[in-house]
Amino acid sequence: MFGDLFGKLQEAQQKMSDTKERLKNITVAGEAGNGAVKVVVTGNREVQSLEVAPELLSADKKEELEDLLITALNRALKNAENTWEAEMKNVAGGMLGGMGLPGM
C-alpha cells in the first residue's frame, strides 16, 4: 500500500516539474489603454516583454503611463495565474482521480 502511494507521490512530483517547465514556454498577455500598454508574461508569472505606445512617453503623460502599466501588469499576471491553476488542476486531477478520495 505505502509503496503504491510513494510511487504515486513520485509520479506527481515529476508531473508537477514537467508542468512548471511547460509553463515557462506558455505566454499570456495583458493590455491597458486600448492596447497602448502591453505586457507579456509566462505561465510561471515572469514578465517577458513590455510595450508602451510612443505617445505615452512624454512627461505630461507620466501618471497615465504608470496607471496603465499597473493595469496591464495586473491583467497579464491574472491571466498567467489562471493558466497556472488550470495546468496544476490537470496534474492534480490526474493523480487524485484514481485514488477514490471522497469529495474530489
MOSUL-V733961 format. One record per backbone hydrogen bond with DSSP energy under -0.5 kcal/mol. NH is the residue of the N-H (numbers start at 1). CO is the residue of the C=O. Records with the same first field share a line. If there is no record, write none. Layout:
NH=CO  CO
This chain:
5=1
6=2
7=3
8=4
9=5
10=6
11=7
12=8
13=9
14=10
15=11
16=12
17=13
18=14
19=15
20=16
21=17
22=18
23=19
24=20  21
25=21  22
26=23
28=41
30=39
32=37
36=32  33
37=32
38=51
39=30
40=49
41=28
42=46
43=23  26
44=23
45=42
48=40
49=40
51=38
53=36
56=53
57=54
61=58
62=59
65=61
66=62
67=63
68=64
69=65
70=66
71=67
72=68
73=69
74=70
75=71
76=72
77=73
78=74
79=75
80=76
81=77
82=78
83=79
84=80
85=81
86=82
87=83
88=84
89=85
90=86
91=87
92=88
93=89
94=90
95=91
96=92
97=93
99=96
100=96
101=96
104=101
